Amino acid sequence: MHYLVTLVDREDGSVEQPGTAEFEAEVARFAEFEQRAGAAVAGGAALYPSDTALTVRRADGRMLVSDGPFAEQAEVVGGFYVFDAADLDAAIELARQLPTVEGGAVEVRPMVMWSGHADPGPDWWLALLWEAPDAVIEPGTDAWDEAVAEHQRFGEKYAEAIRGGGALHPPVAATTVRVRDGKLLLTDGPYPEFAEVVDGLYLFTAPDRAAAAEIAAQIPLGERGYTEVRPIVAMVE
């Protein structure tokens, strides 16, 4: 089964910037983890800081695109993994080895579906689909089937740009993982500091920010949700 693992940490000015020696050292720590995890890593990417984000939301029946994250907050999603694990316990055991758990947190959540991706390039973007927890649609319902049909139409329209994506089980299925003073701390449910929850994601290519915004504005979105779009840090050119 596939599990989405979102990496959450503080973004207070001390965050390592891509291209710096500190960032490269952090990348090396994650590379060591990936070597240990092997085939269990089924996807993932690092993101540029949140000040590079675009936000898409609904207002008066229109899609509005604005620069920056939807809300100012100290903690942000800095990247993600997708694990292919036998069960939640196995996914948590992998998650506890991630460097992020030592000062930040990771949220582990089972996926309804996952479309894998190749190594991200310099023109790749991640769209995180955020939703109010009480507005998340339950898989297997008529509303879910309608939403799937909408996403299928989006996928067909932008098939040349889309590189991967996935849908998630409801947030009640999530587990938040932290390590403090060497002790593993598990909390049932999504990361508690976020008002909304991640409800899905897409990876896609776009030549520039304007083109990324145009694609993101077409992603199906709930009335109370929003889409956060961030450039992906390419590890290979």
N, C-alpha and C positions, 0 to 999 in steps of 0.2 A: 504494500500500500504506500501511496505517496503522502508525504507530510510537508506542508509549507512551514519553514522556519524563518521568521522575521527577526532581524537583529536590531535591537533597540539600545541606544546609548545617548549620553548627553552630547549636545552640540553647543558648547559654551566658549568656543574660541580655542580650546585645546585640542579639538578634533584634528586628526592628521589629514593634511591636504594632499590630494593626488599629485605626484611628481616630486614630493619631498622625501628625504631619507627616512623620516618617521613613518610615512605612509608605506614605503617599501618594506620597512621592518615589520609593520603590521601585516602586510600582504604575505610575508614569509611565514608568519605564525599561522595564518590561515592555510597556506600551502602545505605546511606540515600536517595540519589537521586533515586536509583532503587526501594526503598520501596515506594516512592511517585509515581513513574511512573507506577509501577505494570506491568500489562500484555503488556503495550506498548513497553517494552524492549524485543525484540525478539532475541537478541544475543549480543555478545560483549566479549572483552578480553583486558587485559593490557599486554603490551609488555616489554621485557627486553630492556635496552638501546641499541642504534644503534651500539655500538662497538661489539655487539654480532651477528650482521647481516651477512648474506651471500648474495652476489649479483650474479645473473645469467644474462648474456647478450650474444648477437650474435656477432661474429666477424669472417669474412671470411667463413661464412657458418657453423661455429662451435659454440657450446654452451660453454662459458667460465664461470667458477665459481670462485669467489674471495671472500676473507674475507672482512668484513666491508661494510658500505653503499656505494652506487654508487657514491655519491658526498659529499664532506664536506659542511655542512650547519648548521647554528645555530639552526634552527627549524626542528623538526622531528615529525613523527607520533608516539605517545606514546601509542596508543590504539584505539579501535573503539567500537561503538555500532551499532546495527541495531534496528531501531524503526519500529513498526507496527502502522502507523498513518493514519488518514482519508485523510489528504492532507498535502501539504507542510507547510501551516501555523501551523498546529498541530505539525508537526515534529520540526519546528523552536521553537515553544513554549516549547517543551521538551528540545531542545538543549540549550536554553538560561539558563536553570537551572543547566547545568553541571558545575562543578568547573573549568574546563579548560578555559571557556570563559572569566574568570576574568583577566587573564594575557596572555593567549594564544588565540587560536581560534579553532572553529570546522567547518568542512565543511559538509553540509547536501546535500545529492544527492539521487534522486530516483533510485531504483533498478529495473532492468528488471526481475530478478529472485533472489530468496534467498532460500538456503537450510539450515535450522536451525541446531543447534548443541547442544550437552549436555554440562555440566560443563567441562571446559578444565582440563586436567590432566597434570602431570609433563613432559610428553613426547610429548606435543602438540606444533605445529609450525604454524605460520601464513605466508602465501605467499601473498604479495601485488604485483599486476601486474600493473606496471607503463608504460605509453605510452605518446608519444608526442601528445599534444592536437590536432594537425591537422591530426594525423594518427588514431584517434579513429574511429572505425567502427560504422556506423549508424545501429541500430536495424531494422530488416525487409528487409535488402538488401541481395543480393546474397553473398557478402563478409561476412556478418554477419552469414548467414546460414553455410558457409564453416568453419568459425571460431568455431561455435557451434559444428559442426561435429568433429572438431579436439579435442575440449575439452571433448566431449563425449567419444572419444577413450581414452583420458588420464584418464578420470574418471573410465572407465571400467577396465583399466589396474591396477589402484591403488585404486580400490574400498575399499579394506580392510583397507587402511591407511586414506582415506579422511573422514573427520568428518563434513564438511560443506563448503559452498562457495556461491559466488554470482557474478552476472554481473550487470553493471551499465548503466544507460542512459548517453548520451554524456555530457561532462563537462559544456556545456551551461546551463544545467538544474540545476547546483549546486548553493548553496547559502552559503557564508561564514558568520559565526556568531561570533561576539565579544561583550563583555560588558566592557566599560571603564567608570570609575567614575559613575557607576550605570546606564549608558545609553546603550541601546541596539543598536548595529551597525550592519547593514546588508549590504552585498556586493554581487551583482549578480556575479555568476561564481565561479570557484574553488579557493582554497587558492592561492593568487597571488604570494607568494614568491617561489613557487615550479615551476621549469621549465617544469616538466612532471606532468601528472595527474594520479590518481589511476583509473584503468580501470576494475578491478575485484579483487577477492581474493579467496584464498582457506585456509581452516584449515585442517591440517593433522597430523598424529602421525608418529614419527620416533624415534628409540631408541637412536640415537646419531647424531652428526653434519654431519658425512659423509653420513649417510643414508638420512638425510634431504636434503643434497645437491644433492644426486642421484635422489630423487623424484622431487625436484624443477627444475632440469635440463630438465625434461621431460614435464614440463608445456608449452603448446603452447605460443609462444611469437612473437610479431610483430618485424619487422626488426629494428625498432628504439626504441623498448621498452626494459624494463628489469624487472626482478623479484627480489624483496627484501624479504628475508626470515629471520624471527626473532622468537626466542623462546617465547612462551606465558607464562606469570606468572600464575601458577596454584594456585587458591584460595582454592582448596580442594585437599587432597592427596588421 
